[in-house]
Amino acid sequence: MDRYKFKKSSFIIAVLAILLCLVSITGATLALFTSDVNDGKIGINATAGDVKVDIVDISDNPQTLVGDVLNFQTSSNKKEILFEPGATYYTEGFRVKNLGNIPINFILYVSEDGKTSKDFADAFDVWITTNPDDIQNAEKLREFSGRLEVGQSSGAYYLVFKMKETAGNEFQDRSFTGVGITVNAVQGNVNLG
């Protein structure tokens, strides 16, 4: 019977060691399944090439439009562009060009130029079209996306601006002479097969 005798201190140390192991295992398991660290980065980040894009004019020898504004045009015989509720005008044409070494997917949005206040820009509906003479088939700019292969340029695009019918008199005597365009581009899927 002597060989099964435990000292009280040995028993307490053994119980504490078992409890410490259980707490460690439980803590590690909870940390594994409940950790939520967000450092603003994507977990897996791989780079396969350079994304470079430019906005150019539609001439035979395209020049960059970066830093410029697109002027408004009219298909009617009006000489003056006068925005009023319901009035519709389109911008001069532009192309998106892929200068990188990978295919890209892109979207476009209207840039604030600092001179046009946000409430004034919100007074317009904006579409994109490839034919300014057929703006009935234009696509809403917010729903538009494009894709370009390496070295490819898009067809000519035109932005169509229509002042909302609900725009009030607070826009009277204010000017909106041109608009900036920003391209958001990401690496497109590469066909490996």
Secondary structure as GFF3:
##gff-version 3
##sequence-region A 1 193
A	DSSP	three_ten_helix	2	4	.	.	.	ID=ss1
A	DSSP	alpha_helix	8	34	.	.	.	ID=ss2
A	DSSP	beta_strand	53	56	.	.	.	ID=ss3
A	DSSP	beta_strand	70	73	.	.	.	ID=ss4
A	DSSP	beta_strand	88	91	.	.	.	ID=ss5
A	DSSP	beta_strand	95	98	.	.	.	ID=ss6
A	DSSP	beta_strand	104	111	.	.	.	ID=ss7
A	DSSP	alpha_helix	118	121	.	.	.	ID=ss8
A	DSSP	beta_strand	124	129	.	.	.	ID=ss9
A	DSSP	three_ten_helix	135	137	.	.	.	ID=ss10
A	DSSP	beta_strand	139	140	.	.	.	ID=ss11
A	DSSP	three_ten_helix	141	143	.	.	.	ID=ss12
A	DSSP	beta_strand	146	148	.	.	.	ID=ss13
A	DSSP	beta_strand	158	163	.	.	.	ID=ss14
A	DSSP	three_ten_helix	169	171	.	.	.	ID=ss15
A	DSSP	beta_strand	178	187	.	.	.	ID=ss16
###
